[in-house]
Amino acid sequence: MGVEKKTNAMRLLEAEGIAFEAFHYDTADGEIDVRSVARKIGRPIGQVFKTLVTVSPENELFVFVVSGENELDLKKAARAAKVKSIAMLHAKKLLPLTGYIHGGCSPVGMKKSYPTFIDENAVLYDRIFVSGGMVGLNLAVSPTALAEYLRADFADIGE
């Protein structure tokens, strides 16, 4: 198969000594939603997490890492972030602000460090699966190690 191309997220985790395992999946069918990814990597939907970027009315960005079996509850998310309200960041703003595209947005290695919250259900697993920084790649990582690295809080953010 040759040498695996490392993403920025992979390099950063390695540099911190955080163990992870890379899981590549085929994207030719265009199915990159979290349910399809879970099926393709053979993991339960609850163990595969999506990274969602939101914005407050004051233009503050917040990152939420949500279990695939849940949707982000914007009211709970705003409470966790201690802001009045929160909305999803428009997809075309994702790349310039985070360095990632839709479907390949990793909580690791964004252009800036944004306040991050991980769905409290993550602690039910030894490892969770998050985007590795490109479409077609997920990384299995300890939720506690990830939270520590990101300085993230676990919160009730799903609905």
Summary of the structure (lengths in Angstrom):
residues: 159
radius of gyration: 14.6
end to end distance: 40.4
largest distance: 49.7
contacts: 499
relative contact order: 0.24
helix: 30%
strand: 25%
